[in-house]
Amino acid sequence: MPSDLKMKTDIVVAGLIFNKDKVLLVKHKKLGLWLPVGGHIDKNETPDEALLREIKEETNLEVRILSKNKMSLDGNVKKNLAVPFHANVHSVGDHDHCCFFYLCKSLNSKKLKINNELDDFKWISKKELKSKGIPADVGNIGLKAFGLYERLTN
């Protein structure tokens, strides 16, 4: 593609959801890839709201976002938003996604039930992130998430 033609870019969020010492990946039906849970930010929705909504819609899970901003609500500030631990722009075929990645902890992992956008799910260990079938970028982001999660929980 010529560099002067820009791809459509959607703003999206993704959560690396931890349960004990494993992280959740889902098999995306349209893309056929193992990915963290996430999706598009709707109009008039904050990234935090979009993340919680997408996780609930796709997996029925409730989570706590672990990177909450703890600054005081001074002046005109209505609420503080979580800080992503990683952000990138990646291709999803016919357009790009600008994705903000967040560290999350599952609050009800026994209620996990995927919706019809997904083919499968699995809780995987840090070691399994480099397994065949997991995209390299997902593995690298997952390893970064594990490092942060281990520091927060130890």
C-alpha positions in Angstrom: 0.0 0.0 0.0 1.4 3.4 -0.9 2.5 5.4 2.2 0.2 8.3 1.2 -2.9 6.2 1.6 -3.9 5.8 5.2 -5.9 2.8 6.4 -9.1 3.4 8.4 -8.1 3.2 12.1 -10.5 2.2 14.9 -9.8 2.9 18.5 -10.2 -0.3 20.6 -9.4 -1.8 24.0 -8.2 -5.2 25.2 -7.9 -6.7 28.6 -5.3 -9.2 29.7 -7.5 -10.9 32.3 -5.7 -12.9 35.1 -7.1 -15.7 37.2 -4.4 -16.9 39.7 -1.3 -17.6 37.5 -3.0 -17.8 34.1 -4.3 -15.3 31.6 -7.3 -15.6 29.4 -7.1 -15.8 25.6 -10.1 -16.2 23.3 -10.3 -17.5 19.7 -11.8 -14.8 17.6 -14.2 -16.3 15.1 -13.7 -13.7 12.3 -9.9 -13.4 12.6 -9.3 -17.1 13.6 -6.6 -15.9 16.1 -6.0 -16.3 19.8 -6.4 -12.8 21.3 -7.0 -11.0 24.6 -10.7 -10.0 25.1 -11.6 -6.6 23.8 -13.3 -4.5 21.2 -14.4 -1.1 19.9 -15.0 1.9 22.0 -18.6 3.1 21.3 -19.6 6.8 20.9 -19.8 8.6 24.3 -18.0 5.7 26.0 -14.7 5.9 27.9 -12.1 3.3 27.4 -12.7 1.9 30.9 -16.4 1.5 30.2 -15.7 -0.1 26.8 -13.3 -2.6 28.3 -15.7 -3.7 31.1 -18.6 -3.9 28.6 -16.7 -5.9 26.0 -15.4 -8.3 28.6 -18.9 -8.8 30.0 -20.5 -9.2 26.5 -17.8 -11.6 25.2 -17.1 -13.7 28.3 -19.7 -13.0 31.0 -16.8 -12.1 33.3 -16.6 -9.2 35.8 -13.1 -7.9 36.3 -11.2 -5.3 38.2 -8.9 -3.1 36.1 -5.6 -3.1 37.9 -4.1 0.1 36.5 -6.5 2.6 38.0 -5.4 6.1 38.3 -5.5 7.3 41.9 -5.2 11.1 41.4 -7.6 13.3 43.2 -10.7 14.6 41.4 -9.9 18.3 41.5 -11.1 21.1 39.3 -13.3 19.9 36.4 -12.2 16.3 36.6 -15.2 13.9 36.7 -13.3 10.6 37.0 -9.9 9.2 36.5 -9.4 6.5 33.9 -7.1 3.5 34.0 -3.7 3.7 32.4 -3.0 1.2 29.7 0.2 -0.8 30.2 0.7 -1.0 26.4 -0.7 0.5 23.2 -0.1 -0.3 19.5 -1.5 -0.1 16.0 -2.1 -3.4 14.3 -3.7 -4.6 11.2 -7.0 -6.6 11.2 -7.0 -7.0 7.4 -9.1 -4.3 5.8 -8.4 -1.7 8.5 -6.2 -1.0 11.5 -6.8 -1.0 15.2 -5.2 1.5 17.6 -5.4 -0.7 20.8 -5.0 0.2 24.4 -4.1 -2.8 26.6 -5.1 -3.1 30.2 -4.2 -5.4 33.1 -7.3 -7.0 34.7 -8.2 -9.5 37.4 -11.2 -11.8 37.0 -13.7 -11.6 39.9 -15.9 -14.5 38.8 -13.9 -16.9 36.6 -16.3 -19.8 37.2 -19.0 -17.9 35.3 -17.0 -17.7 32.1 -19.2 -18.2 29.1 -18.1 -17.0 25.6 -20.6 -15.4 23.2 -21.0 -16.1 19.5 -18.2 -13.8 18.4 -15.7 -16.3 19.8 -14.9 -19.9 18.9 -13.1 -20.9 22.1 -11.2 -19.7 25.2 -8.3 -20.9 27.3 -6.5 -19.9 30.4 -2.8 -20.1 29.7 0.4 -19.9 31.7 3.3 -17.6 31.1 5.2 -20.4 29.4 2.4 -21.2 27.0 2.4 -17.7 25.6 5.1 -18.8 23.2 3.1 -21.8 22.0 2.4 -22.5 18.4 -0.9 -20.8 17.4 -0.5 -17.8 19.5 0.5 -14.7 17.5 4.0 -13.4 18.3 2.6 -9.9 19.2 0.0 -11.4 21.6 2.7 -13.5 23.2 5.0 -10.5 23.7 2.2 -8.4 25.2 1.1 -11.3 27.4 4.7 -11.6 28.7 4.8 -7.9 29.6 1.4 -8.3 31.3 2.6 -11.3 33.3 5.7 -9.3 34.5 3.5 -6.4 35.7 0.9 -8.8 37.3 3.6 -10.7 39.1 5.0 -7.4 40.6 1.5 -6.3 41.6 0.6 -9.6 43.3 3.9 -10.5 45.1 
